[in-house]
Every structure is written in structure tokens, then in C-alpha cells.
Amino acid sequence: MKKYKDFIPHADAELSVYASAYKQNFRNVAATAIPYMGNEDIEEHEAEVQEMIDAIYDVEKKKADLAAAVARKKELVQAVTTKMRRMAMYAKKGNAGDNPVVTGGGLKCNAVQVDVKNLRPQLTVTSANDYISVAFHKNYSLPVAIYSRKPGDNDWEFISYATTSPYIDKRPASIPGQPESREYKEHYTDFVSYISEASSIIEVVFYPILVVKRKE
């Protein structure tokens, strides 16, 4: 049994463009090749094609609106909860810190005992055109020390301390424009020495873009 590839695009963006051109040309196609279709039938089909196009656009708009709303929510949560913590600190450190209004307002944290020696940073390393992103899980906001080397090397090169994830490694490739393999690892640190186990070693291939400057 012979099968044929579907001529109608499946991706919404391509389908909406295709459907617009299809609708614009359908009346001529029907008049030429589908003579039994009357004007009412043609208009009905044009209308349902347009309804599909409108539905695709509506979904894409709602996706964009949702993405913007999620980004705004994250921004507000970050900014407002930071200020809430600061206000709680002011209230607890002031002269009325022991007042029942303050102590009964839920403005307290439970102490957490953490054995950092058993912690291991969890890395996610990705390569972009001009940098490598080194993302890590922040256990109780501990800083990390980041190290890198080329596969096969014994010694690790200290790159940086980081308190915010991801860390962006913008070191250029050894040979401009040439792909380069790198390995990364991390330790939690107190900025003096290691205070945790090392993370797993993650290897990534850096594909830098070679920028050629034109001579004037």
C-alpha cells in the first residue's frame, strides 16, 4: 500500500500561514476543479478555515500572555519575599521584638542543622556560542568554588567562586573558533577551603563562534 506525506503542515505557525494562503486561493480552486460547490458551500469552508486560523492565533497570544505572567510572577515573588524577610528582621531586632504582636505573627524561622560534609553540588553545564553556563543547586545558599580542566589533564584550574546560579564562564577557547572539550566540578566552600564533597565531573564541548574583524 502506497503512502503519501501529508501536504498540510502540522506545526501551528506553519499551518496558520499555509491556511491563509489556502483560503485566499480556494475560491479559484473550487470554481476550476470542484464545480458542484456553490457559493454558499465555498463561503462556509472559507469561514471554517478562518476560524481555525483565529484559534491558532488566539492560542499563541495566550501562550505569550502566560509566559509574560509567569515571568512577572517570578519577579514579584523574588522582590516581595526579599522585602518581607527584611521587614521581619527589622521587627524582630527592634525594641518590640518580643511583643506578642511580633512573636505571634509567624515571623520566625526554624533552625536547620546541615552536615555540609555530606553535600555534593549538582551541576548542569550547557554550551552557548560565546560562553558556558554552569548551573548548580544552592543548598541553603552555600557558595561554590568552580574548577575546570581539559579532559586528560590531571590538574584542575580554579575558575571562580559563585553565589548565584548559573555562573557564566566566558573564557575563550584555546584556539579561536575551534571546538574545545572542558570538564567542570564544584565544591561548596567557605571561601577558604572545601566544606563538602566534590560534585560529579561534567564534560561539555564548547563551540565558539570565530569573529573575524574586517580591516578598514
C-alpha positions as CSV (number, residue, x, y, z in Angstrom):
1,M,0.0,0.0,0.0
2,K,1.5,3.3,-1.1
3,K,1.5,6.1,1.5
4,Y,1.9,9.8,0.8
5,K,3.4,12.5,3.0
6,D,0.7,14.9,4.3
7,F,0.9,18.2,2.5
8,I,-0.7,20.2,5.3
9,P,1.9,21.4,7.9
10,H,1.4,20.2,11.5
11,A,3.2,23.0,13.4
12,D,0.8,25.7,14.3
13,A,3.0,28.6,13.0
14,E,3.4,26.9,9.6
15,L,-0.2,25.8,9.5
16,S,-1.6,29.3,10.0
17,V,0.5,30.7,7.1
18,Y,-0.5,27.8,4.9
19,A,-4.2,28.1,5.8
20,S,-4.2,31.8,5.0
21,A,-2.8,31.1,1.5
22,Y,-5.2,28.2,1.1
23,K,-8.2,30.3,2.0
24,Q,-7.2,33.1,-0.4
25,N,-6.9,30.7,-3.3
26,F,-9.7,28.2,-2.5
27,R,-12.5,30.1,-4.4
28,N,-10.5,29.9,-7.6
29,V,-9.7,26.2,-7.0
30,A,-13.3,25.4,-6.3
31,A,-14.5,27.2,-9.4
32,T,-12.0,25.4,-11.6
33,A,-11.9,21.9,-10.2
34,I,-14.9,21.4,-7.8
35,P,-17.8,22.6,-9.9
36,Y,-20.5,21.1,-7.6
37,M,-19.6,23.6,-4.8
38,G,-21.9,26.6,-4.8
39,N,-21.1,30.0,-3.4
40,E,-22.7,29.1,0.0
41,D,-20.5,26.0,0.3
42,I,-17.4,27.9,-0.6
43,E,-18.1,30.7,1.9
44,E,-18.8,28.1,4.6
45,H,-15.5,26.4,4.0
46,E,-13.6,29.7,3.9
47,A,-15.3,30.6,7.2
48,E,-14.2,27.4,9.0
49,V,-10.6,27.8,7.7
50,Q,-10.6,31.3,9.1
51,E,-12.0,30.1,12.4
52,M,-9.1,27.6,12.6
53,I,-6.6,30.4,11.9
54,D,-8.1,32.6,14.5
55,A,-8.0,29.8,17.0
56,I,-4.3,29.2,16.4
57,Y,-3.5,32.9,16.8
58,D,-5.6,33.0,20.0
59,V,-3.7,30.1,21.5
60,E,-0.3,31.7,20.5
61,K,-1.4,35.0,22.1
62,K,-2.5,33.2,25.3
63,K,0.9,31.4,25.4
64,A,2.7,34.7,25.1
65,D,0.5,36.3,27.8
66,L,1.0,33.3,30.1
67,A,4.8,33.4,29.6
68,A,4.8,37.1,30.5
69,A,2.6,36.5,33.5
70,V,4.8,33.7,34.8
71,A,7.9,35.9,34.4
72,R,6.2,38.8,36.2
73,K,5.1,36.4,39.0
74,K,8.7,35.2,39.5
75,E,9.9,38.7,39.5
76,L,7.4,39.8,42.1
77,V,7.9,36.7,44.3
78,Q,11.7,37.3,44.3
79,A,11.4,41.1,45.1
80,V,8.5,40.9,47.6
81,T,9.6,37.9,49.6
82,T,13.1,39.5,50.0
83,K,11.4,42.6,51.4
84,M,9.1,40.6,53.6
85,R,12.2,38.9,55.1
86,R,13.8,42.3,55.6
87,M,10.7,43.7,57.3
88,A,10.6,40.6,59.6
89,M,14.2,41.2,60.5
90,Y,13.6,44.9,61.4
91,A,10.6,43.9,63.5
92,K,12.4,41.1,65.4
93,K,15.6,43.2,66.0
94,G,13.7,46.3,67.2
95,N,12.7,47.2,70.8
96,A,9.3,45.5,70.3
97,G,10.8,42.2,69.0
98,D,9.4,40.2,72.0
99,N,5.9,41.8,71.7
100,P,3.2,39.1,71.2
101,V,2.1,41.0,68.1
102,V,5.6,40.3,66.6
103,T,6.2,36.8,68.0
104,G,2.7,35.6,67.2
105,G,2.8,36.9,63.6
106,G,4.7,34.0,62.1
107,L,7.9,36.0,61.7
108,K,10.3,33.3,62.7
109,C,12.4,30.6,61.1
110,N,13.1,27.1,62.3
111,A,16.8,26.3,62.7
112,V,18.1,23.6,60.3
113,Q,21.2,21.6,61.1
114,V,23.1,20.9,57.9
115,D,26.1,18.5,57.7
116,V,27.8,20.1,54.7
117,K,30.4,17.4,54.5
118,N,27.8,15.1,53.1
119,L,26.6,17.6,50.5
120,R,27.6,17.4,46.8
121,P,26.8,20.2,44.4
122,Q,24.6,19.1,41.5
123,L,25.8,20.6,38.2
124,T,24.1,21.3,34.9
125,V,26.6,22.5,32.3
126,T,25.5,23.9,28.9
127,S,27.4,25.4,26.0
128,A,26.4,28.6,24.1
129,N,28.1,30.4,21.2
130,D,30.4,32.6,23.4
131,Y,30.1,31.2,26.9
132,I,29.4,28.1,29.1
133,S,26.7,28.2,31.6
134,V,27.4,26.3,34.9
135,A,24.2,26.0,36.9
136,F,24.2,24.5,40.4
137,H,21.8,23.7,43.1
138,K,22.2,26.1,46.1
139,N,21.8,24.1,49.3
140,Y,20.9,26.6,52.0
141,S,22.5,29.4,49.9
142,L,26.0,27.9,50.2
143,P,28.6,29.4,47.8
144,V,30.5,27.1,45.4
145,A,34.1,27.0,44.1
146,I,34.2,26.2,40.4
147,Y,37.1,24.3,38.7
148,S,37.7,23.4,35.1
149,R,40.3,21.4,33.1
150,K,40.7,19.8,29.7
151,P,39.9,16.0,29.5
152,G,43.1,14.1,30.2
153,D,44.7,16.8,32.4
154,N,45.5,15.9,36.0
155,D,45.4,19.4,37.5
156,W,42.2,21.4,37.9
157,E,42.2,25.2,37.3
158,F,40.2,27.3,39.8
159,I,37.8,29.5,37.8
160,S,35.7,31.4,40.4
161,Y,33.6,31.5,43.5
162,A,29.9,31.8,42.8
163,T,26.9,32.5,45.0
164,T,24.4,32.9,42.1
165,S,23.4,30.2,39.7
166,P,24.2,29.9,36.8
167,Y,27.8,31.0,36.7
168,I,28.8,32.2,33.2
169,D,32.2,31.1,32.1
170,K,33.3,33.5,29.3
171,R,36.9,32.2,28.9
172,P,37.7,32.0,25.2
173,A,38.7,28.7,23.6
174,S,42.4,28.0,23.5
175,I,42.3,28.1,19.7
176,P,39.8,30.8,18.5
177,G,36.9,29.3,16.6
178,Q,37.8,25.7,17.4
179,P,35.6,23.3,19.4
180,E,37.0,22.6,22.8
181,S,36.2,19.9,25.4
182,R,36.1,21.0,29.0
183,E,35.4,19.3,32.3
184,Y,33.9,21.1,35.3
185,K,33.4,20.3,39.0
186,E,32.4,22.2,42.1
187,H,32.8,22.1,45.9
188,Y,30.7,24.0,48.4
189,T,33.1,26.4,50.1
190,D,33.5,29.0,53.0
191,F,35.9,31.0,50.7
192,V,38.9,29.5,52.5
193,S,38.6,25.7,51.9
194,Y,36.3,23.0,50.7
195,I,33.4,22.2,53.1
196,S,31.8,19.5,51.0
197,E,32.3,16.5,48.7
198,A,33.2,17.3,45.1
199,S,30.4,17.3,42.6
200,S,30.3,14.8,39.7
201,I,32.6,15.8,36.8
202,I,30.7,17.1,33.9
203,E,32.2,17.3,30.4
204,V,30.9,19.7,27.8
205,V,32.0,20.7,24.3
206,F,32.4,24.4,23.7
207,Y,31.6,25.5,20.1
208,P,32.8,29.1,20.0
209,I,32.0,31.4,17.0
210,L,35.0,32.8,15.3
211,V,34.6,36.5,14.9
212,V,36.7,37.9,12.0
213,K,37.4,41.6,12.2
214,R,37.5,43.3,8.8
215,K,40.4,45.6,8.0
216,E,39.3,49.1,7.1
